[in-house]
Amino acid sequence: MNISDKLRKHLAFSAAGVVRFPEHLDQYLNYDAADQLCRRVEPALWRSLSHPVPNPTWRIDGASFGTKYYATPLFLPPGFPPLRIDVDVPDQRDWPPELWGVLGASDSVHMHDQRVADLGISRYLILLLDNWSRDFPDFERFYRSLPFGSSIVVANIGLKISESRIRLNRNVDFPSHLLSIDTLQEMWKLKDELMPMAIDLIELRFVKRLYSSICLVEHNGKLMAFKSNTGSPSSIYHEIKVLLSLPPHPNIVGPPKVLVTISEDAHDGRGLVCGFLLDYYELGSLEAYLPRCRDSHSLSRRDQLRWSLELTSALIHIHSQTGMFYSDLKMDNILLRLIDGEMSIILVDFEQSRNLYTWAPPEIFYVECIAELSFRGLARNDGLTDQMMLEFRGVLEQYFASRGVTLPVLVQPMNYDNPDHGWYYPWLTSTMREQESGAVYCLGRALWCIFECVGNTSNILGMSHSHDSEPQHEFPTFTSRTPDSAQEFIKKCTAGAREWAGDGPLGLFRRGGKVYPRGRTGTMGEPIATVDETKEAIKKVWELEVAKAKAFLLAREKYGNGTAEADDMKLLGYLERPTLKDVLDFLRHLEVAGVETVEKGGWR
């Protein structure tokens, strides 16, 4: 089954277990990129989309689910600021069927990095943007005048470039959701010396887009990372607050170097915070580095143990602070830097937002699963009826009442409301010991990645990476890269994981731009599932997840009031996990044993 951005809500989230799959999509779901249908495209356009654009005037740095592209005009003189002008396009299902194959419709969904630049849709956009920008007598002046976070909206994808239409979405209301430095400082009760210096956005020189929320910029001749969020300034403010209040640690990113401001009115000079600057770590993340080491057999056990110890120490430091937790641990949030000839890790991204389902602790994921089916503000599928949500809300109300939590749960607003510890309700409604147990779970999966030299633990339905391979090496499969004692300890850290319960990874698998039931992907001698079989598998997978989530909440409620039975305890694996201190002690013991092994001529 081919995927699209809008189809993700029908295959990658819990509502897929209760909401009917949309009908009349079989043409898109079944399309084959090698189909002869593409031959009916205008020959000149076909040739342009099948090969790199010669002398391009625009560049595509990346994308978000194939409907938002990070495009940069190359013909402007250097020095323009990071205005965050993205290009929005319709959902892949709404592109002409004749172009699905040549544009790489379904592949555009899962590619988020620079690989998307090689797809036909990026070449199409470069041709379209070139034609559009040439119509402006002074495009540089026009482009610089666009409000921060505006969008170039492609209203339709045409069979001819000339048939596509572009309009502008000027983000004029964005400043009304921003706050001044003085207001934030007063909210946070911080002394002057703790507040970073501020500069205007126009003082930054854009270099390239790195991720959806991060641009590489130059400031005072130095490359730095500029983080902003045009859709949720609240998350940026919360991260700034956390980084300013978190005591320093050698393996945790420091406080913002600079706050970046824009003016609500060009004449009033009032600076409103739209983002911040951090050091740029050019070595990248463990997500990309580990697979390269795996291919070249270049990673030493010393490096693995050092990074594991550093990561554990960083998590201990965070969770030792009152009310703090780290909810988004995965390998792309662990960056590398060189210190005294050795690579050390740096933990980044402190928005304290939801994690990928492949990384989230089961006890966090299950609460989130039911909450998303209970409240319209949390739902990720608009097909949920009021009656459906009422049923699940009853389950959630009973669970939270047993824990003394009053509904509704917190929802992150567009206008920042300065919560004490963020809005991520599954973590906020957990005890400190439960939060630590959740951190140990994520740490256990990270240790598996580090020892196995893998960038991610499982196949992700809506995202791929340049190092993805078929068949993918997934958690909890171990090789000889991981010492036997570490294998057993990682299993303890990840107690409660679906993989140990006999369920294995999620029963769906993305192969390129298509989703299949596991075991029916057409690779390694497997049969290949039809679209109807895949639809049925999606429904069954998420029905089971919803049932498990309800059972978990009930078991946790019974455990809290002392009535849990043996079957309930089987669902509460998080109770069996070690502490972060236990993990640190184990790794130190492994390090000492490793030194002794090296002295005897063993691994290095």
Secondary structure, DSSP 8 states (H G I E B T S, - for coil): -B--TGGGGGTSSGGGGTS---SS-HHHHH--TT-GGGGGS-HHHHHHHHS--SS-SEEEEEEETTTEEEEEESSS-TT------EEE---GGGS-HHHHHHHTTTHHHH--SGGGGGSHHHHHHHHHHHHHHTT-TTHHHHHHHS-TT-EEEE----SSGGG--EEEE--TTGGGG--BHHHHHHHHT--GGGS-EEEEGGGSEEEEE-SSSEEEEEETTEEEEEEE-SS-HHHHHHHHHHHHHS---TTB--S-SEEEEEESSTTT--EEEEEEEEE--TT-BHHHHHHHHHHHT---HHHHHHHHHHHHHHHHHHHTSTT------SGGGEEEEEETTEEEEEE---S-----TTTS-HHHHHHHHHHHTT-TTT-S-TT--HHHHHHHHHHHHHHHHHTT--SS-----SS----SS-S-HHHHTS-HHHHHHHHHHHHHHHHHHHHHT-S-SS--TT---TT--SS---TT---TTS-HHHHHHHHHHTTT-TTTTT--S-SEEEETTEEEETT-BS-TT--B--HHHHHHHHHHHHHHHHHHHHHHHHHHHHHHTT---HHHHTT-GGGG---HHHHHHHHHHHHHHHHHHHHTT---
